[in-house]
Amino acid sequence: MKKISFIALIICTFLLAANRSQAQDYKTAVGAKFGGFENGFSVKYFMDDRTALEGILGIRSHGAVLTGLYEVHQQAFNTAGLKFYYGFGAHLGSVGAGRYKTFGGDDKYYTGNHILLGADGVLGLEYKIADAPIAVSLDLNPRVELATGPFFDLAPGLGLKYTF
């Protein structure tokens, strides 16, 4: 069953890529985000050529976090389809009892449910594959946790998005 699903996904991707006639840029993207602390789903919407809003629903052990980011994009290294981006935002979430890793190795131990609330930043590169509705990103997400902290986290992130 997994093999059939994988083949169907590949066929759909190529069919969508074949029907696509836009240039490097896109207006909206949906996809997956794999991070140092959470993995989840993301949606990015460009308000104009340079600025975008991104929402991420991250799932982590014993909890979930909703992050909103305002991002500024610009061409990187004179390469078509490659953009450098940076921005800021905030997160709100909840975690249950357990041990959580933080940047610097100072693990946090929670004995019950806790609210997560804080400020976020983002700094990264995104490549929109030419003639395909796929974008890949790699970024760093510094954040300050205020509700259960204060403490600082720095998480890497890898994004894979379908663009339209």
C-alpha positions as CSV (number, residue, x, y, z in Angstrom):
1,M,0.0,0.0,0.0
2,K,2.9,2.4,0.8
3,K,4.4,1.7,-2.6
4,I,1.1,2.6,-4.4
5,S,0.7,5.8,-2.4
6,F,4.3,6.8,-3.2
7,I,3.9,6.1,-6.9
8,A,0.6,8.1,-6.9
9,L,2.3,11.0,-5.2
10,I,5.1,11.0,-7.8
11,I,2.7,10.9,-10.7
12,C,0.6,13.7,-9.3
13,T,3.7,15.9,-8.7
14,F,4.8,15.5,-12.3
15,L,1.3,16.2,-13.6
16,L,1.1,19.3,-11.6
17,A,4.6,20.4,-12.6
18,A,3.7,19.8,-16.3
19,N,0.7,22.1,-16.1
20,R,2.6,24.9,-14.4
21,S,3.8,27.7,-16.6
22,Q,4.6,30.4,-14.0
23,A,8.1,31.7,-13.4
24,Q,10.1,31.3,-10.2
25,D,7.8,33.1,-7.8
26,Y,4.6,32.0,-6.2
27,K,1.8,33.6,-4.2
28,T,0.9,30.8,-1.7
29,A,2.5,27.6,-0.5
30,V,1.5,24.8,1.8
31,G,3.7,22.1,3.1
32,A,5.6,20.5,5.9
33,K,8.2,22.0,8.3
34,F,10.7,19.9,10.1
35,G,12.3,21.7,13.0
36,G,14.6,21.1,16.0
37,F,11.7,21.1,18.5
38,E,8.5,20.7,16.4
39,N,7.5,19.1,13.2
40,G,4.3,20.2,11.5
41,F,2.4,22.0,8.7
42,S,3.1,25.5,7.3
43,V,1.2,27.9,5.1
44,K,3.0,30.9,3.4
45,Y,1.2,33.8,1.7
46,F,3.0,36.6,-0.2
47,M,1.4,40.0,0.3
48,D,3.6,41.5,-2.4
49,D,6.9,40.6,-4.1
50,R,9.0,40.9,-1.0
51,T,6.8,40.3,2.1
52,A,5.1,37.2,3.3
53,L,3.1,35.9,6.2
54,E,3.8,32.3,7.4
55,G,1.8,30.2,9.8
56,I,3.2,27.0,11.3
57,L,1.3,24.4,13.3
58,G,4.1,22.5,15.1
59,I,3.5,19.2,16.8
60,R,5.9,18.2,19.6
61,S,6.0,15.5,22.2
62,H,3.1,16.1,24.6
63,G,2.0,19.4,22.9
64,A,1.5,21.7,20.0
65,V,2.7,25.2,19.1
66,L,1.1,27.8,16.6
67,T,3.7,30.2,15.2
68,G,3.0,33.3,13.1
69,L,5.9,35.0,11.2
70,Y,6.3,38.2,9.1
71,E,9.0,37.6,6.5
72,V,11.0,39.8,4.1
73,H,12.4,38.0,1.0
74,Q,15.1,39.1,-1.4
75,Q,17.1,37.4,-4.2
76,A,20.2,35.6,-2.9
77,F,23.6,35.1,-4.6
78,N,22.2,36.3,-8.0
79,T,20.6,32.9,-8.4
80,A,17.1,32.6,-10.0
81,G,14.7,30.9,-7.6
82,L,16.9,31.3,-4.5
83,K,15.8,33.8,-1.9
84,F,17.2,34.9,1.4
85,Y,14.5,35.7,4.0
86,Y,14.4,37.1,7.5
87,G,11.6,38.1,9.9
88,F,9.9,38.0,13.2
89,G,6.7,36.8,14.9
90,A,5.3,35.1,17.9
91,H,4.2,31.6,19.1
92,L,1.5,30.3,21.4
93,G,1.2,26.7,22.4
94,S,0.9,24.1,25.1
95,V,3.0,21.2,26.4
96,G,2.3,18.5,28.9
97,A,4.6,16.9,31.5
98,G,8.0,15.7,30.2
99,R,11.6,16.6,29.4
100,Y,12.2,19.2,26.6
101,K,15.6,19.9,25.0
102,T,16.6,23.6,24.6
103,F,19.5,25.2,22.8
104,G,22.6,25.0,24.9
105,G,21.7,21.7,26.5
106,D,19.8,23.0,29.5
107,D,16.8,20.6,29.3
108,K,13.5,21.8,30.8
109,Y,11.5,19.5,32.9
110,Y,7.7,20.1,33.2
111,T,5.6,18.2,35.8
112,G,2.3,19.3,34.4
113,N,0.7,21.2,31.5
114,H,2.2,24.6,30.6
115,I,1.4,27.4,28.2
116,L,4.1,28.4,25.7
117,L,4.2,32.0,24.7
118,G,7.1,34.0,23.2
119,A,8.8,36.0,20.5
120,D,10.2,34.3,17.3
121,G,12.7,35.2,14.6
122,V,13.6,33.5,11.3
123,L,16.6,33.7,9.0
124,G,16.9,31.4,6.0
125,L,17.2,30.5,2.4
126,E,14.4,29.2,0.1
127,Y,14.8,27.7,-3.3
128,K,11.8,27.5,-5.7
129,I,12.4,24.7,-8.2
130,A,12.1,26.0,-11.8
131,D,9.0,24.7,-13.7
132,A,7.9,22.7,-10.6
133,P,5.4,23.6,-7.9
134,I,8.0,22.8,-5.2
135,A,10.0,25.1,-2.8
136,V,12.6,23.9,-0.3
137,S,13.8,26.0,2.6
138,L,16.4,25.8,5.3
139,D,16.3,28.3,8.2
140,L,17.2,29.1,11.8
141,N,14.4,30.0,14.2
142,P,15.6,31.9,17.3
143,R,13.0,32.3,19.9
144,V,12.5,33.6,23.4
145,E,10.1,31.6,25.6
146,L,8.4,34.0,28.0
147,A,5.6,32.0,29.7
148,T,7.7,29.1,31.0
149,G,11.0,30.9,30.9
150,P,12.5,33.2,30.2
151,F,14.9,31.2,28.1
152,F,16.3,31.2,24.6
153,D,16.0,28.5,21.9
154,L,17.6,28.3,18.5
155,A,16.1,25.6,16.2
156,P,17.0,24.7,12.7
157,G,14.2,24.2,10.2
158,L,13.7,22.4,6.9
159,G,10.6,23.1,4.9
160,L,9.1,21.4,1.9
161,K,6.2,23.2,0.2
162,Y,3.8,22.9,-2.7
163,T,3.5,26.3,-4.3
164,F,0.6,27.8,-6.3
